[in-house]
Amino acid sequence: LTWDQIKILDQVLAEVIPIHGRGNFPTLDVKPKDIIHVVKEQLLEKQINVRDIRLNGSTASHILVKQNGTRYKDLDIIFGVELPSELEFQVVKEAVLNCLLDFLPKCVNKEKITAQTMKDAYVQKMVKVSTDHDRWSLISLSNNSGKNVELKFVNSLRRQFEFSVDSFQIILDSILNVYRATDCKLTEDSHPTVIAESMYGDFNEAMDHLKYKLISTRNPEEIRGGGLLKYSNLLVRDFKPADEAEIKSLERYMCSRFFIDFPDVAEQQRKIESYLRNHFIGEEKSKYDYLMTLRGVVNESTVCLMGHERRQTLNMITILALKVLGEQNIIPNAANVTCYYQPAPYISDRNFSNYYIAHGQPPIIYQSYP
């Protein structure tokens, strides 16, 4: 990394990120470099070997190429660890939850607060994967503005990226050592060598894609969900395919894997709604464009569904898009409107109304056509 990139990295690691508690639990003010240090110390104390610590995904991309408007939400930190058995998974979870106690205000009595209590109060989600090829766990700490601190503990992970632009990892160990040394400071003349890698394979090619906002991936059928939702997000943020001919083939693989992982329309809807909640906080006006972009990709590139299944999915996405517009008051909110269709043109009752307004606030008045 250059000195300018190291300065941005230092700012990211030193930024105070609020971890919001549920109910009456206080907000924890956490600096990434502090929680990384405390978690690492806890793991070493519990005899969990830490190979290295990395900054992953959109945050790493933001540090490498800030000038193209690349933004990040989640702070994705990877601890390379050994997880040979279920016991190590449990030790990692307890270590993280115990670390959170250190960030509680001093006035809080910590003696009766259990690890389970801290999980219920501050953890947004926990994931554990243990298969022949993948052994890792994730603990995501809650932030109401969408900037979750995501701590990932990886023994092995076969697929570590979706697209080339989010394939970067910055190895943090050298800069973390500077933070721990009392006599060391970061200066242009005296700073550690910080290495970045691309899981895409070709670092320079991935950097070009990031600089010029180009979309490229390999074997999207290996990605859970096919990368379809992220792909649509890149399109709506003005990224362009690096290879127009190849991307149409890749879109079909994306759609196929998405519908394999989420075969039911209700599952698809939950996944899309969750993606909107996590990736469009503060960007409400972009949700409609995103959904219509996603609909276009599904409409053009889905070859694995029967006709009625495809129509169900397209209708579900359309309804979500209309709901988004309704929430923005661009079209009337139809939640309290029941539509009745006039059965025949010769209905003579002049008091017949095409619409019945259900009781709700605020009232909406529709007038019949003359």
N, C-alpha and C positions, 0 to 999 in steps of 0.2 A: 504494500500500500504506500501511496505517496504521503507526504506530510499533511496535505490538505485532507486526504481521506482519513488519516489517523485522527485529525482534529474532530472530524464529524463523528467518527467511532467513539472518541472520548466523550463527546456531548451526549450521544445516545446512551452510553453506559452510565453516565453521571446524572441523567435526567431523573427527576423524582416522578415516579408513576404511582398514582393512588390505586390501591387494591381495596375495592369497596366491599364492606361487610353487609350481610343480610340482617334484617331486623335491627336490633339495637347495637350490633357490633360496630366498633369504630373503624374508620378508614385507616388502612395502613399505608404510610408513605415509604415507598421502597425505591431505592436506586438499584438498577440491574447489577452493577458491579458489586454491591453489598450482598444481595441475595445469592449471587453466584458464589461468592467467597464463603458465605455461611453454609450453603448447601454442600459445597465441596468439602469443607472441613468436617461436616457431619458424616458424609459418606466415607471419608478416610478413617474417621473414628470408628465407624461400624465395619471396617475391613472391606469396603467396596472400593476396588481399584478404579481410578478415573484416568482414562487414557489421554483425553484432551477435552477442551470445551470450545464450542463453536457457536457463532451467530449465523443463523440460517435464513434463507428465503428473502422476503421482500425488504426486511431491514438491511440485510447484507447488500441487496441491489441498490437501495437508497444511498448507502455509504459509498458504493463504488461509482455510481453515476447519479449524482444529485440534480444536475442541471437540466435533465430532460423531464423533470416534474414527477419522477418516481416517488411514490409515497408508500408509507408502511403503516400498518395498524398493529397487528400482533407482534410482540417481541418474542421471537422463536429462538430459544437457547438449547443447544444439544450438548448433553454430557455423554461422552463415550465411556461406557461402563461394561463390566462383566455381569451378566445375569444368567448364571448357569441353572438356577432352580427357582421355584416359587418363593423360597425364603428371601432371596435377594430382591425380588419385586416388592415384597412386603416391607423390607428394610428401607428401600428407597422411598416408598410412600410415607412411612413414619418419619423418616429423616426430614423430608420437605415440610410436613405438617408441624413437626416440632420446631423447625426453623422459623415458621411464621410467628410463633410465640415471641421470638426476640424482637419483632417489629411492633408488637402491641405497645400502646402508651404506658409509661411507667406507673401511672396511677391505677392500672388494671391489675386486679388480683389474679395471677396466672395459675395458682395452685390447683384449682378445681376445674380448669379448662382442659378437656381431653383432646386428643388428636381428632377424634370423630367430630367434636364440636367445631374445631378449626376447619375441618373439611366442609361441614354443612354451612359455615359462615362465609368462607372465602374462596372455595374451589368452584369454578364454573363447570368444569368437566374433567373426568378422569378416564383414561383409555389404557388398556393393557392388551398387547398382542404377543402371543406365544405360539409360534408355528415352527416348522422345520427351517424356514428361510428367514423369518422375521421374529425378532425378540426385542421388544421395546415397550416403554410406557410413557404416557403423557399426563402431566398435571397442569391444567390451565387455571390461572388465578384471575378472578373477576375484575373487570374494569367497565364501568357503565358507559364510557365513551368508545368502547370497542378496542382499546389498546390493551389487550390481555397479555399478561406475562405467561408464556407457554414454556414450561420446563420439560424437555424430552430426554429420556434416558435410554440410550440405544446400545444394545449389544450387537445386533445385526439388523439391517434394513435394506432389503433388496432394491427397492425403488425409492430414491431420495429426492426426486423433483418431479414436477408436472411439465413445466416448459423451461426452455433454456434461460429465460429472463429471471426465473426464480430458483435457478439451480446453484446459486453461489453460497459458499460457506466461508466465513472468516474465522481463522483459528485465533482464539483469544488468549491463550496461555501466556504469551510474551508480555502483552499489555497488562494482564492481571498481575504478573510478577512485579511490574513497576508500581502498581497501586499498593501492593503489600510492603514494598521497600520504602522505609521512611525517608531515606536520603536521595531518592530518585524522583525526578520530575520530567514530564513530557515537554520537550522543547524541540524546535526544528533541528538543532544541532545534536541533540541527545534524545533519541527516541528508539524504541525497539523495532526490529524487523517484524512486521505483521504480514502473514501470508493469507491470501484468498485462493480458494479452489472452486472449480465448477464441476458439479456432479454430472453435467451434460457431457463432459469429456473434453471438448475443444474449448479451452478458456477464451481464446481470442475471438472465436466465432460467437460464443455466448455473449461476450462483451459488445461485439458489434450489434447483435440483436437487441441488447439492452439500450445502447446508445441511440439506435435508430428506430426503436419501438417495433421490432419485428417478432412475429410469432413462429416458433419452431419447437418441435418435440420429437421424441422417438417412441415407438411402440405404446401409444396411449392405451391400448387394451390391457397393459400391465398396471394402470393407475386405477385405484378404486374410484368409481364414478366416471372413469374415462377421461377426466380432466375437462368434461363438457362445460361445467358451470364456470370454471376458471377461464376457459377459452372464450366464452361469451363475455365475461368481464373484461378481458383484454381487448376484445373487439370494440366494446362500448367506450373504452378509454383510448380509442384511436390507434391501437396497435394494428399492424397489417401483417398478413401472412408473408413469411420469407420466401415461400414457394407456392404460388397460387395453384399450380397444377397438383402438387402433392397434398395440399391442405384439404381438398375435397375428399380424397381417399382417407385421410386421417380423421376427418369429421365423421365418416361412417363408423370407423372404429370407436371413436369417442361415444357416439350415440349407442352403439351396440353394447359397450361395456356399462354405460349408465343404466340401460334398461335391464341388463343382467343383474346388476347390483340392487336396482330399485324397480322390480317388476310391477308392483302395484301402484296405481295412480295416487292413492293416499300417501304411500311412501315417497313417491316423487314430489308431491306437494310439500310434505314436511321437510324434505331435503332442500328444496328451493327456498321455502320460507326461512329456514334456518340460515341458508347462505345469505339471503337478503338482510337478515337481522345482524349478522356478524360482519358483513363486508360493505354495507351501505349506511352505516351510522353517520348522520350529518349530511348525507347525500340523497335525501329522499327523492329529489327531482330526477335522479339518474335511474331509479328503480324501474320506471316504465320503459325507458329505452333499453335497459338490460333485459327485461322480460320479453320484449318484442324481438330483440336480437336473438335471444335463446330460442324463441318460437320459430324464427326463420331458419336457424340451424337444424332444429328438430324436424321441421317441415321438409327441408330440402335433402337431408342426409340420413334419415331413418329408413333403414331397409330391413330391420329385424322384427318389426311389429306387423301384426295383421291390421287391416284397414281400420276396424272399429277401435282397436287399442290405440292406434296412432291418433285418431280423431279425439279420443278421450283425453289423451295427454295434451294435445293442442288446445282443446277447449279449456282444460284446467289452467294452462298458462295464460290464455286469453282472459279468463275470469280473474286471475290474480292481477293481471295488468290493469283491468278495469277497476278492481278494488283499490289498487294503488292510486289511480287517478281520482277515485272517489275520496280517498283519504286526504288528497291534496286540494279537494274542492274544485277540481278542474271539471268534473261532471257531478251531478247530484248524487249523493250517497243514497243508494237504493235499499239500505238495510231495513228500513221501516215501511217499504212500499210493497203492497201486494197487487199484482196486475190481474185483472179479469178481462177476458176477451169476449166482446159482444158476439153472441152466437149467430146472429143473422142480420142482414141489412134492414129487414122489415120490422125490427123491434120498435114498437110505437111508444113505449114509455119514455116521456121526455125527461123524467127524473133519473133515467139510467146513467150511471157514471162509469167510465172506463177504468177508473182507479179507486181503490179503497186505501185510505191512509191509516196505517196501524198507529196506535197510541205510542208516542215516543217524542223525545225532544231533540232538536227543535222540530215543530210541525212543518211539513212540506205540502204545498198546495199545488195540485195540477188541475188545469181546466181542460174540459173536453173540447175537441175540435167542433166547430159549428157544423 
